[in-house]
Amino acid sequence: MLHEGEETSTWYFHDHPGAAVIVPVTPAGTILVSSEYRISLDGVVLEVPGGRIDPGENPEEAALREMFEEIGATSEHTVFLGQFRNSPGSSNELTHAFAALEAKVVEPRPGTVATTVEAMVGMAKSGDRADASTLTALLLAQAAGLVG
């Protein structure tokens, strides 16, 4: 809606096929994250595994694929945590969140870090290497009683 005297402008948004993230919880109760270089920040961000849902995949399959690709881990027990919109002002992306219980690294990948929810929240408070999708997925996992 325009008010008198206002001008129109071009608005762009990203039509996104959807994404999935997964919180890998080890038998010891730690969370596995990946150190990912992000060109937009010219730096490394710690993230739970995740990415686009490929054609023909369901969200859980995508989450498990991303977990194996990014940190080399597998899990026989996944739990759906919920879904959320990453940036509704610029994209229609819907992210599906899962937890992988008893996650085991079977093919170690460089940059995999074992951490805790508290450590990740601490990074967010200090503005250091925090990722919104990761924090949202961790919040959902914590609300479900799956992580401390």
C-alpha positions as CSV (number, residue, x, y, z in Angstrom):
1,M,0.0,0.0,0.0
2,L,1.4,3.4,-1.0
3,H,0.7,6.6,0.7
4,E,0.4,9.9,-1.2
5,G,3.8,11.0,-2.4
6,E,5.5,7.6,-2.0
7,E,7.1,6.0,-5.0
8,T,7.3,2.4,-5.9
9,S,10.5,0.4,-6.0
10,T,11.6,-3.0,-7.3
11,W,11.5,-5.8,-4.7
12,Y,13.3,-9.1,-5.2
13,F,12.8,-12.3,-3.4
14,H,14.4,-15.7,-3.6
15,D,12.0,-18.5,-4.6
16,H,13.5,-21.4,-2.6
17,P,12.7,-25.1,-2.9
18,G,13.0,-25.7,0.9
19,A,15.8,-26.8,3.2
20,A,16.5,-29.2,6.0
21,V,18.8,-29.0,9.1
22,I,19.7,-31.6,11.6
23,V,21.1,-31.5,15.1
24,P,23.4,-34.4,15.5
25,V,23.4,-35.5,19.1
26,T,26.2,-38.0,20.0
27,P,25.9,-40.8,22.5
28,A,27.9,-38.6,24.9
29,G,25.3,-35.8,24.6
30,T,27.4,-33.4,22.6
31,I,26.3,-31.7,19.4
32,L,28.2,-32.0,16.2
33,V,28.6,-28.9,14.1
34,S,30.6,-28.0,11.0
35,S,33.0,-25.1,10.4
36,E,31.7,-23.6,7.2
37,Y,33.4,-20.7,5.3
38,R,30.8,-18.2,4.3
39,I,32.0,-15.7,1.6
40,S,29.3,-13.1,2.6
41,L,31.0,-12.9,6.0
42,D,34.6,-13.7,4.8
43,G,34.8,-16.0,7.7
44,V,33.9,-19.3,9.3
45,V,30.5,-20.0,10.9
46,L,29.7,-23.0,13.1
47,E,26.5,-24.7,11.8
48,V,24.5,-27.8,12.2
49,P,24.4,-29.8,9.0
50,G,21.8,-28.6,6.5
51,G,21.0,-27.5,3.0
52,R,18.6,-27.6,0.1
53,I,16.1,-30.4,-0.4
54,D,17.0,-32.0,-3.7
55,P,14.3,-32.9,-6.2
56,G,12.7,-36.3,-5.2
57,E,14.0,-36.1,-1.6
58,N,11.8,-35.6,1.4
59,P,13.1,-33.3,4.2
60,E,14.3,-36.1,6.5
61,E,16.3,-37.7,3.6
62,A,17.8,-34.3,2.8
63,A,18.8,-33.8,6.5
64,L,20.4,-37.2,6.8
65,R,22.3,-36.7,3.4
66,E,23.6,-33.3,4.5
67,M,24.7,-34.7,7.9
68,F,26.7,-37.4,6.1
69,E,28.1,-35.0,3.5
70,E,29.1,-32.3,6.0
71,I,30.3,-34.2,9.1
72,G,30.4,-37.9,8.0
73,A,27.9,-39.0,10.6
74,T,24.9,-41.3,10.5
75,S,22.0,-42.0,12.8
76,E,19.3,-44.7,12.9
77,H,17.0,-42.5,15.0
78,T,15.7,-39.1,13.8
79,V,13.1,-36.9,15.4
80,F,11.2,-34.1,13.6
81,L,11.6,-30.9,15.6
82,G,9.5,-28.4,13.6
83,Q,9.8,-26.0,10.7
84,F,10.6,-22.3,10.3
85,R,11.0,-19.5,7.8
86,N,14.6,-18.2,7.6
87,S,14.0,-14.8,6.0
88,P,10.4,-14.2,5.1
89,G,11.2,-10.6,4.0
90,S,13.3,-11.9,1.1
91,S,12.6,-15.6,0.6
92,N,9.9,-18.2,0.8
93,E,12.4,-20.8,2.2
94,L,10.8,-23.2,4.6
95,T,13.4,-25.1,6.7
96,H,12.5,-28.4,8.3
97,A,14.5,-29.2,11.5
98,F,15.4,-32.7,12.8
99,A,17.5,-34.2,15.6
100,A,19.7,-37.2,14.9
101,L,20.0,-39.2,18.2
102,E,23.0,-41.4,18.9
103,A,24.8,-39.8,15.9
104,K,28.0,-41.5,15.0
105,V,30.8,-40.2,12.9
106,V,31.7,-43.0,10.4
107,E,33.8,-40.9,8.0
108,P,35.4,-38.0,9.8
109,R,35.4,-34.7,8.0
110,P,37.8,-31.7,8.6
111,G,36.1,-28.9,10.5
112,T,33.7,-31.0,12.6
113,V,33.4,-29.7,16.1
114,A,31.7,-31.3,19.2
115,T,30.0,-28.6,21.2
116,T,27.1,-27.8,23.5
117,V,24.0,-25.7,23.3
118,E,25.5,-23.4,26.0
119,A,28.6,-22.8,23.9
120,M,26.6,-22.1,20.8
121,V,24.4,-19.6,22.7
122,G,27.5,-18.0,24.1
123,M,28.8,-17.5,20.6
124,A,25.5,-15.9,19.6
125,K,25.6,-13.5,22.6
126,S,29.1,-12.4,21.6
127,G,28.2,-12.1,17.9
128,D,30.8,-14.7,17.1
129,R,30.1,-17.3,14.4
130,A,26.4,-17.7,15.2
131,D,24.0,-19.0,12.5
132,A,20.3,-18.4,12.8
133,S,19.2,-21.7,11.4
134,T,21.5,-23.5,13.8
135,L,20.3,-21.6,16.8
136,T,16.6,-22.2,15.8
137,A,17.2,-25.9,15.4
138,L,19.0,-26.1,18.8
139,L,16.2,-24.2,20.5
140,L,13.7,-26.7,19.0
141,A,15.8,-29.6,20.1
142,Q,16.1,-28.1,23.6
143,A,12.4,-27.5,23.8
144,A,11.8,-31.2,22.9
145,G,14.1,-32.2,25.8
146,L,16.7,-33.8,23.4
147,V,19.7,-31.6,24.3
148,G,20.7,-29.8,27.5
